[in-house]
């Protein structure tokens, strides 16, 4: 964009001006059509009615929208696939929902083992493109088939393989960002080592659209994963399952170590009829992708540990399709529990030694508040997803459910954990952020936000309350 172009865009002062500056069909203002963009999967009841939804297809179009927003003080909420679980892309009244779902390009470079992806490309699409080149993109949220790469970067998403392979930030080599004043910056690059300047790329990963708009992501890829061997173990108590997790992770790092509690097991069994143990209090799903022969040895060691800690049944398989069926069952946990009622979705994590205390504490909160809380977990790294069931027609039960939601976060903080491991703070968890961070770190967060977005136009209300720059 030239200086003259920028000056022209600075004179966009009405929505009509903005419509004229963008390709036909980019701007949606019909209230019924905009409804599909007002909420993410968190279904925030405080979602506003936006001024417009704008579907952009390039970095230059994002610049046009942001320059208009900066000139007029209009809030902008970036949106990928709308699969977020913390209200991070909830529409703001009178603002712009900037939909990036048209920015879906993917280019694979097998020599540097990198992918360049638009923010609207789905995680599954990046995986497929990498696989076609004999490579693998490991981060795999349960919603990988419907979540976007831009959203994954914005929340630093994890997934089932993160216990061994890490989370999104471990694979982001570079970003193209549009800042709050409309400038474009390109951070990082396809270099394995680079310590020139501050690590700004990492600053933007997990920033939930509050510091800039992602328009392109450079991702690190790795060689294709080896076929895994899978173990499923059922336990009579939650304590016995979490004790087994600690014993497993002391001596090895499986490629997957997931937990489902009894409520979740039964919900998934209702949906799949695959013969899961309905009487189990917990189930662990472990995988090993070690080289041929070694995977069976590692799974054998994990099975021995599970048996030592009271597992009532263990089943292992090296058949990829059979193993994948159990992984699909785990990925279906949230949709399965959703069939039991409306959900408040939690995402709290603790240091591994406190995992048992967290899971037990959640069960106590469930009993005390008389609400059902299903628990699934990336057990190998201490990240849990308590799913609080509520009845939208029962006000008293809703109140108890919301109290339980806060108590789960309070519990995680007391245990030295975090209020979110991978879903983001969004709007739903912002009230607990100050207690988690403490005043000094919170103030540093505000300094960074105000330096990059002094008007507070980028995703206002998400993560941080707006504090005017001084």
N, C-alpha and C positions, 0 to 999 in steps of 0.2 A: 504494500500500500504506500503510495507516495504521500508527501506532505500535503499536496493540494487535495488528494482524496480525503485525508484525515480532516482537513479544515472543512471540506464539504460535509463530512459526516458530523462534525461538531455542530452543524446548523440544523440537524434533524431534531426538531422540537415537538413534533406531534406524531401520533401513531400513524397518521396518514402519510407523513414524510417517510417513516420507517417502512411502511408497506411498499411505498414506491421504490425504495432503495434495495429491496430484496426481490428475489425471483418470485414470479406468480405462484400462489398456493402455499407460500411459506408461513403466512400469518393466519392463525385461527382465532376468531373472536366470537363465534357462535357459542352461547353458554352451554348448550347441550353437548356440542362437540368437545368443548374444553373440559367437561366433567371427567373424561377418561384420563386427564393429565393432572388432576387436582390432588390425588392421593398416591402414595406408594403403598406397599403391601402392609404397612403399619396401620393404615386407615385412621390417621390422625383426625379426631372429631373437630379440631380447630382449623382445618384446611380452609383457606380463603378462596374467593373467586378472583382469578387473575384478570389483568387488563387484556392479556393475549397469551396464546401459546404460539411459539415460533419454532418451526422445525428447520434447523439449519443443515447445510450440507458441506460447509467448508470453514476453514479457519477465518477466511476473509468475511464470511457472513456472520460468524460469531463476533468478530471485531465490530462490524456494523451495529449489531444489537447492543454490544457493551458500550460503544461510544454514545449511542442514543440514551442508554440507561444512565451513564455518567453525566451527560448534559442535562438530563431531566430529573435526576435523583430517583429513578425508578428501580425498585428491587428486582433482582434476577435470581431465579432458582434453576440451576442446571438439573437436567433429568436424563437418565439413561434409559433403562428398561422398566423402571418403576418397581423393581423387586426389593427395594430397601425395606428394612424391618425396624427402623428407628425414627421414621418421619423426617428423614434428611432431605427428601425432595417434595415435601408438602408445599402446595401452592400458597403464596402470600397474597392477601387481598390487594388488588390494584397493581400487582407486580407482573413480571413476565416469567412464564415457564419456558425455559430454553431447552427444547428437546433436541438431543444429540443422536436420536435413533437412526437418522439417515446417514450418519458418518460411520460406515461399516467396512471401509476398505481394510484389507489384510495383505501384507506382502511379507514373504518368508525369504530370508537369506541363509541358505544352508551352510555357507562358508563361515560366516561370523556367528551362526546359530542364533539369529535374532529374528524377531517379527516386528513389523511396524503396523500398528492397528489403530483404526479410528475408535473413538470412545463408544460408539454405538455398536461395534462388533460384539457379538455374544461370546462369552467364555468358551462355549462349546464350539463355536465357529473357529476361534483361534486354535483350539486343541486339534480340530479336524485338519486345518491347514498345516499345522506343524506336523501332524502324523503323516500327511501325504508326502512330507519331505524326510520322513524317518526320524522326526524329532518329537519332543514332548514339552508341553507347557503345564507344569505340575499344579499350580493353585486350582482347587476344585471345590468351591462352595457347593452345598447340597443343591442349590438352585442353578448349577452351572449351565443347564440347558436354556435358561431364560434370563440370566443376569448378564449385564454388559461389562466390558472391560473397563470403561470409564468409571462405572459405579464401583467395580472391584478396586480400582486404584483410589478412588475417592474415600473409600472406607478401609483400605488396606485389608481386603477380605482374605480369609484363610481357606479352610476346607478340611476334607478328610485326610489328605496326604500331608498336612502341614507338620505333623509330629516329626517326620523325617526330612521333608523337603522344603519346609519354610512357608512363608506367606507371600502375598503379592509384592510387598516392598523388596523382597529378595530377588525378584525377577524384573524389576523396573530399572532399565539402564538410562532412560531418557524420557523427557516430556516436552511437548509443545503446549504452552499455556498462553491464554489471553488474560492479561491482568485487568484490574478494575478500571484502569484508565484507557483501555483499548489497545495497549501495546502488546506485541507478541514477543515472548521469550522462548528460547530453545535451551533446555537444560540437559546435561549429560550427553551421552552418545555411546556408540558401539565399542567402547574401550573397557578392557578388564580392569585396568588401574587408572585412576584419575583423581588426584587430590588437589587440583587447582581451584582455589576458592572454597567458599562454604558449600556444604552438601545441600544445596537448595532443592535438588530433585527429591530427596527424602522428606524435606519440609512439606512439599505439596502432596505427597502420598499420605492418604488418611485425613486430608484437610476438609473433606466433605463439601467441596465447592465454595468454601468461605474465603479462599485466598486467590482464586483464579479459576478459569474454565479450561479443562483439559480438552485439547483438540487432536492430539496424536500421542501415542504411547510407543516407546521402543522397549521391547520385551526380550529378556534372555530366555533362550530355549536350551534344553539339555537332551542327550540321547534318549531314545525311546525306552520306556520302562520295560523291565523284564516281566514275563508273566508271573503273577503273584500266586502264592499258596495262602489259603484262607482258613482261619479257625473261628468257630463260633462256640462260646462257652456260656452256659446258664448258671446263675448263682442264686442261692436261697435268700441272701440279704444284700442290701446295698453296700454295707460295710465290707463284706467278703469280696465283692467285686472291686471296690476302690483299693482295698489292701493288695489285691492281685495286681492292679495297675501299677502301684508303687514298686512292687517287687519286680515286675517286668521292666519298668523303665530304669531301674537301678543298674541293670546289666546289659540292656540291649535297646535298640531303637527300631522297632518295627515300622514298616512303611504306612501302617494304619493301625490305630487303636481307638475304637469307638465304643461308647456305652449307651444303652437304652434301659430305662427303668421299666417297672412292671406295667404302668399305665400305658407307656409308649408301645411296649411289646404287644399288648392286647389290641391297641388301636391299629397297629400295623397288621396284626394277624386278622383282624376283622376285614381289612382291605385286601390282603393278599392270599389268605388261606394257604400259607406255605408251610404250616406245621411248626410254628414257633411255640416254645414252651410257655403256655399261658400262666402257669403257676410260678414262674421265675420272678424274683424281685428285681433282677438285673441281668443283662446280657452283654457280653463283650464280643466285639467283632475285631479280630486282628488279622493283619496281612503281613507277609514277608515277600519282598521282591529281590532277595539276595540271589546270587548266581545259582545255576543248577546244582542241586544237592544241598547247598547251604540253606536254601529257603526251608526245606523240609526239616533240617536240623533246628533252625530258629523257631519254627512253629512247634516243633516237638518240645523245645525248652519252655515255650510259652504255655503249652498245654500242661506240662508238669507243674508249672507255677499255679495255674488255674486250679488244678486238682488239689494241690497242696492247700490252697485257700478255700476249699470247699465247693468247687464247681460240681453241680449235680449231673451235668452232661457236657461233653466236649465233642465237637465234630469238626474234622478238618478235610480239606479237599484241595487238590492241585488242578482241578478242572476249571478253566477260566470262566466258562459260562455259569457253572454252579456257584463259584465264588462271587461272580458279579450279581447273581440273584440276591445274595445276602447284602451286598452293598446297595443295590437298588432298594431293598427293604429299609435300610438305614436312611437313604436319601428321602424316602417317602414318609419319614416320621412326622414332619410338621404337617403336611397335607392330611395324613391319617388322623392326627390329634385334632386338627381343625374340624373334622367331621363330627367331633363330640360337642362342639360349641365354639363361640367366639374366643379369640386368644389375645392375651397380652404376652408378647414375646420378649423374653429376657436374653441377655448375652453377657454373662459375668464369668470372670476367670480368676483363678487363685494359683499361687505356687503349688506345684504338685503335692508336696507333703500335706497341704491343707484341703486336698480334694475331698477326702472323706468327711471332714468337718463341714464343708460347704454342702455336700449332698445330704448329709444328715440334718443340717440346719434348715435346708429347704423343706425337707419332710416335716420338720417341726412347725415351720411357718404354715405349711399346707394344713396341718391338723388344727393349729391354733386359730386360723382364720376361716376354717371350714370351706376351703376352696381346693379344687383339684389342681395339682401342679405336676405335669409330666416333665421328666428330665431326660434330655439327650445330651451327649457330651463328646467333644473331641478329647477323650479322656487322657490321651498320651501327652497333652500339653496343658491340661487343667482348665480348658475353656468349656463352659457348660451353657446349655440353652434351656433354662426352665421355661415351660410353656404353661401359663396360668389360664385356666379355663374360666370363662364367665358367661353368665346368662344376661343378654342385653335387656331382657324384659324384667329383670329382678334388680331393683335399685340397691337394695341392701347387700345383695351378693356382689354387685358391681363395686360397691364401696369397699367391701372386704378384699376383693381381688386387687384393687388399686393399692390398698394398704399393704397387701402381701408383696406387690411389685416393688414398692419402696423398701420393704424390709429385706427382700432378697439382695438388693443393692447395698443396703447398710451392712448386711452380713458379709458380703464379699469384701467391702472396705475394711471391716474389722479383722478379717482374715489375711489382710495384706494383699488383697486382690484388686481387680479392676472392675469398673462398671460396664465396660464393653471390651471384648477381645477382638471382634471383627465386624460387628454390625454398625459401629459408629455411635456417636452420642445423639446426633440428629436433634430433634426437638423433644422427644419423649424423655430423654435422660439428662437433659441440660440441668434440671433442678439439683441433681446430685453431683455435678461436675466440680463445683467449688469445694465441697467436702473432700472429694477424692484428690484433687490437685493440691489443695492448700493455697493460702492467699498469695504467696510469692510466685509460685509457678503459674497460678491463674493470671496474675498481673503480667507475667511475661507473655502468656498467650494473647492477652489483649494488646500488648505492645506490637506483636507481630501482625495481628489482625489490623490494627489501626495504621500501621506502616504501609501495608499492601492494599488496604481497602478503607481509606479514611472516611468515605461517605457512608460506609456500611451498607452498600447496595448488593453485595454478593451473599446470597442465601441468609438474609437476616433472620434471626431467631433460631438458627441451627447452631449447635455447639456452644456458642457464646452469646450473651446479651450484648447489644451494641453499646459501647462506651465511646463517646465522641473523642476523636484525637485532639490532643492539646498542643 
